[in-house]
């Protein structure tokens, strides 16, 4: 996992919660550092804050999608998840969103969905072709994720790229 956030405390919070669940985590302080690190560490997924110096999370997501080496890398925005951030994130190819503040258990659920790791253990028999870590293929729709409260739904929920979140914003 690559965790990208300019706030050191948030980076550490995300890192520790994911490491406690068995994920290996590398961190970056902004989008520019993410683009430098991503090819070296080859993470299974990336979490991005939106508002960061040098290169924000939305532009970072767009650059990751534009690069053939990272075009299929699962991406999640962990931010305020305003309607603008969700619309822009979906347009940039972001796979999932998690609103701050978040519950650690919800963070873990979102990351597991991104890497297609079933609760408890990882299994390639999930129907993916295995082209990406965890078998998540860009051609397949992402696993359904409940909507975010600013989009449609209750607290602690997350929109996804199925289109439901995008339609409810209009």
C-alpha positions in Angstrom: 0.0 0.0 0.0 1.1 3.5 -0.7 -0.5 6.1 1.6 -0.3 9.7 0.4 -1.2 12.6 2.7 0.5 15.9 3.5 -0.6 15.6 7.2 2.0 13.5 9.0 -0.5 12.5 11.7 -3.0 11.3 9.2 -0.4 9.4 7.3 0.7 7.7 10.5 -2.9 6.9 11.5 -3.6 5.3 8.1 -0.3 3.4 8.1 -0.6 2.0 11.6 -4.2 0.9 11.1 -3.3 -0.9 7.8 -0.2 -2.5 9.3 -2.2 -3.8 12.2 -4.3 -5.7 9.6 -1.2 -7.1 7.9 -0.7 -4.7 5.0 2.8 -3.5 4.1 2.6 0.3 3.9 4.9 3.0 2.4 4.0 6.7 2.7 4.5 9.8 0.7 3.8 13.5 1.7 2.3 14.7 -1.6 1.4 13.7 -5.1 4.8 14.6 -6.5 6.5 12.2 -4.0 3.8 9.6 -4.8 4.8 9.7 -8.5 8.4 9.2 -7.6 7.8 6.3 -5.1 5.0 4.4 -6.9 7.3 2.8 -9.5 9.9 1.9 -7.0 7.6 0.1 -4.5 4.9 -1.1 -6.9 2.0 -1.0 -4.3 -1.2 -3.0 -4.5 -3.2 0.2 -4.1 -2.8 3.9 -3.3 -4.7 6.1 -1.0 -4.7 9.9 -1.7 -5.6 13.0 0.1 -7.0 15.7 -2.1 -5.5 18.9 -0.8 -1.7 18.6 -0.8 1.2 20.9 -1.8 3.0 20.5 -5.1 0.6 18.1 -6.7 -2.9 17.4 -5.3 -4.6 14.0 -5.1 -7.0 14.5 -8.0 -4.2 15.5 -10.4 -2.0 12.7 -9.0 -4.9 10.2 -9.7 -5.1 11.5 -13.3 -1.4 11.1 -13.8 -1.4 7.6 -12.4 -4.3 6.7 -14.8 -2.4 8.3 -17.7 0.7 6.2 -17.1 0.4 2.7 -18.6 2.5 1.3 -15.7 0.0 2.5 -13.1 -3.2 2.9 -15.2 -4.8 -0.1 -13.5 -3.6 0.6 -9.9 -6.5 0.8 -7.5 -6.9 4.3 -6.1 -8.9 5.6 -3.1 -9.4 9.2 -2.1 -9.3 9.8 1.7 -10.5 13.3 2.2 -13.5 15.5 3.0 -15.2 13.9 -0.1 -17.1 17.0 -1.1 -19.4 16.6 -4.1 -16.7 18.4 -6.2 -14.0 15.9 -5.0 -16.2 12.9 -5.7 -17.2 14.2 -9.2 -13.6 15.1 -10.0 -12.3 11.9 -8.5 -14.6 9.7 -10.6 -13.6 11.6 -13.7 -9.9 11.0 -12.9 -10.6 7.3 -12.4 -10.6 7.0 -8.6 -12.1 3.6 -7.5 -13.3 4.5 -3.9 -13.7 7.4 -1.5 -13.5 7.5 2.3 -14.5 10.7 4.1 -12.4 12.1 6.9 -12.9 11.6 9.8 -13.2 7.9 9.3 -13.5 4.8 11.4 -10.4 2.5 11.2 -12.5 -0.5 10.4 -14.0 1.4 7.4 -10.5 2.2 6.2 -9.6 -1.4 6.3 -12.8 -2.4 4.5 -12.2 0.1 1.7 -8.6 -1.0 1.2 -9.6 -4.7 1.2 -12.2 -3.9 -1.5 -9.5 -2.2 -3.5 -7.1 -5.1 -3.5 -9.9 -7.6 -3.6 -8.7 -9.3 -0.4 -11.6 -11.2 1.2 -12.2 -10.5 4.9 -9.6 -12.8 6.6 -7.5 -14.0 3.7 -6.5 -13.3 0.1 -7.8 -15.7 -2.6 -7.3 -15.5 -6.4 -10.6 -17.4 -6.8 -12.5 -14.2 -6.8 -13.1 -14.2 -10.5 -10.4 -11.6 -11.4 -8.0 -12.5 -14.1 -5.0 -11.7 -11.9 -3.7 -9.0 -14.1 -3.5 -6.7 -11.1 -2.7 -7.5 -7.5 -5.6 -9.3 -5.9 -7.2 -10.0 -9.3 -8.9 -6.5 -9.6 -9.3 -5.8 -13.3 -10.1 -2.3 -14.7 -12.7 -3.9 -17.1 -14.7 -5.3 -14.1 -16.9 -2.9 -12.2 -15.6 -2.3 -8.7 -17.2 -4.0 -5.8 -20.3 -2.1 -4.6 -19.5 0.3 -1.8 -22.1 2.2 0.1 -22.4 6.0 -0.6 -20.9 8.9 1.3 -23.2 11.0 3.4 -22.6 14.1 1.3 -23.5 12.1 -1.8 -26.4 9.8 -0.6 -26.5 7.8 2.5 -25.4 7.7 6.2 -22.3 8.3 8.2 -19.2 6.2 7.6 -20.2 5.2 4.0 -18.3 5.4 0.8 -19.2 6.0 -2.9 -17.7 4.0 -5.7 -17.2 4.2 -9.5 -20.4 2.2 -10.4 -22.0 5.5 -11.4 -24.5 5.7 -8.5 -22.5 8.3 -6.7 -22.0 10.4 -9.8 -25.7 10.3 -10.7 -26.8 11.4 -7.2 -24.6 14.5 -7.3 -26.6 16.2 -10.1 
